Amino acid sequence: MTPTSPNPYSAPTASFDGVQTGRCRREGPILVASTTEHLPPRCVKCNAPAAMDKPRTFEWHHPGWYLLVPLVVYVIVGRFVRKKATLVLGLCDQHRRRRLYLSLASLAVFFSGLAGLYLSARSGNSLLWLLSCLVILASLLLRIAAMRVLRPVFIDRHDIRLTGCGPAFLDSLPGR
């Protein structure tokens, strides 16, 4: 293979036609995007062409605030110290379906946990009650996993840094 021929195994590069993506780049495994621009119209997981979602709001605060152990204090202070950024990101049909199926599965697990709570109340079985509570907790964790596409690791006035992008999408972005 000659040095000028394209690598057939490389990830496709994103098309930036008509999209303001001037500050979208990668820094290792982290996507860095401007808080005022959109991501390219590609799936953030596999880099396939994608329909763009409605804008998502990401919130972040320094992890040191978790040291405010009393939950009430954390909830109050967390509302004041959080930083927000809104981005429009894309998902391909395959990743949209996966997200939908996980969301539906979490609802099914949740309702089975509620049915278990009902049955435990009727029978007085405390083991069934405990198991049903664990099933409901698992459904909530599954729901969180289903709904989270990217996770913010830092937000400031100009940039947002996110993890969770697929390697093909990151490879298509300019590096720093």
C-alpha positions in Angstrom: 0.0 0.0 0.0 1.4 3.4 -0.9 1.7 6.1 1.8 -0.8 8.4 -0.1 -3.6 5.8 -0.4 -6.3 6.0 2.4 -6.2 3.4 5.1 -9.3 1.2 4.6 -9.4 0.4 8.3 -9.5 3.9 9.6 -12.7 5.4 11.0 -14.6 7.6 8.6 -14.2 11.3 9.2 -17.2 13.4 10.2 -18.8 15.7 7.7 -18.9 19.2 9.1 -20.8 20.8 6.2 -23.3 23.3 7.4 -22.7 22.7 11.1 -20.9 25.1 13.4 -18.3 22.8 15.0 -15.3 25.1 15.2 -14.3 24.1 18.8 -15.3 20.5 18.8 -12.1 18.3 19.3 -10.7 15.4 21.3 -8.3 15.3 24.1 -7.5 11.6 24.5 -10.7 9.8 25.4 -12.5 13.1 26.2 -14.7 15.1 23.8 -14.2 18.8 24.2 -17.0 20.9 22.7 -18.0 24.6 22.9 -21.0 25.3 25.0 -22.4 27.5 22.2 -22.0 25.1 19.2 -23.4 21.8 18.1 -21.6 18.5 17.6 -21.2 17.1 14.1 -24.3 15.2 12.7 -22.7 11.8 13.5 -23.5 9.2 16.1 -21.4 9.8 19.2 -21.1 6.1 19.8 -20.2 4.6 16.3 -19.7 7.7 14.0 -22.5 6.6 11.6 -24.7 9.3 10.1 -27.3 10.3 12.6 -30.3 12.4 13.2 -29.7 15.1 15.7 -31.5 15.0 19.0 -33.2 17.8 20.8 -30.8 19.9 22.9 -29.6 18.1 26.1 -28.6 20.0 29.2 -25.6 18.6 31.0 -24.8 19.6 34.6 -21.5 19.3 36.5 -19.9 20.5 39.7 -16.5 19.8 41.2 -16.5 16.3 42.9 -15.2 17.9 46.1 -18.7 19.1 46.8 -19.6 15.5 47.5 -17.8 15.9 50.8 -20.8 17.7 52.1 -22.1 14.3 53.4 -25.4 15.4 54.9 -27.7 15.0 51.9 -29.8 18.1 52.7 -26.7 20.3 52.7 -25.5 18.8 49.5 -28.8 19.2 47.7 -29.0 22.9 48.7 -25.4 23.7 47.9 -25.3 21.6 44.7 -28.1 23.7 43.2 -25.9 26.8 43.6 -22.5 25.5 42.5 -23.5 23.4 39.4 -22.6 24.5 35.9 -24.8 23.8 32.9 -24.2 23.4 29.2 -26.7 22.5 26.4 -25.6 20.4 23.4 -27.3 18.9 20.5 -25.8 15.4 19.8 -26.6 12.7 17.4 -27.4 9.0 17.7 -27.8 6.5 14.8 -30.9 4.3 14.6 -29.1 1.3 16.2 -28.1 3.3 19.3 -31.5 5.0 19.5 -33.2 1.5 19.5 -30.7 0.2 22.1 -31.6 3.2 24.3 -35.3 2.7 23.8 -35.1 -1.1 24.6 -33.1 -0.5 27.8 -35.6 2.2 28.8 -38.5 -0.2 28.2 -36.7 -3.0 30.1 -36.2 -0.7 33.1 -39.9 0.0 33.1 -40.7 -3.7 33.0 -38.3 -4.5 35.8 -39.8 -1.6 37.8 -43.4 -2.8 37.5 -42.3 -6.4 38.3 -40.8 -4.9 41.5 -44.1 -3.1 42.3 -46.0 -6.3 41.7 -43.6 -8.0 44.1 -44.2 -5.3 46.8 -47.9 -5.9 46.4 -47.6 -9.6 46.7 -45.3 -9.2 49.8 -47.9 -6.9 51.4 -50.6 -9.5 50.8 -48.6 -12.4 52.0 -46.6 -10.8 54.7 -43.4 -12.3 53.3 -40.5 -10.0 54.3 -38.0 -11.8 52.1 -40.2 -11.1 49.0 -40.4 -7.4 50.2 -36.6 -7.1 50.4 -36.2 -8.8 47.0 -38.8 -6.5 45.4 -37.1 -3.4 46.8 -33.8 -4.6 45.3 -35.5 -5.1 41.9 -36.9 -1.6 42.0 -33.5 -0.2 42.8 -32.0 -2.2 39.9 -34.7 -0.8 37.6 -33.7 2.7 38.6 -30.0 2.0 37.9 -31.0 0.5 34.6 -33.0 3.6 33.7 -30.1 5.8 34.5 -27.8 3.7 32.3 -30.4 3.7 29.5 -30.8 7.5 29.5 -27.2 8.5 29.9 -25.5 8.9 26.5 -22.5 11.0 27.5 -21.2 12.0 30.9 -19.8 15.5 31.6 -16.4 15.6 33.5 -15.9 19.3 33.4 -17.9 22.5 32.4 -16.6 26.0 32.3 -17.9 29.2 30.6 -16.6 28.2 27.1 -16.2 24.4 27.0 -17.7 21.2 28.1 -15.7 18.0 28.4 -17.6 14.7 28.0 -16.8 11.0 28.2 -18.7 8.1 26.7 -18.1 8.8 23.0 -17.2 5.9 20.8 -13.6 5.6 19.6 -14.7 5.9 15.9 -16.4 9.3 16.6 -13.4 10.5 18.6 -11.0 9.4 15.8 -12.9 11.5 13.3 -12.3 14.7 15.3 -9.2 16.9 15.3 -7.0 16.1 18.2 -5.0 18.5 20.5 
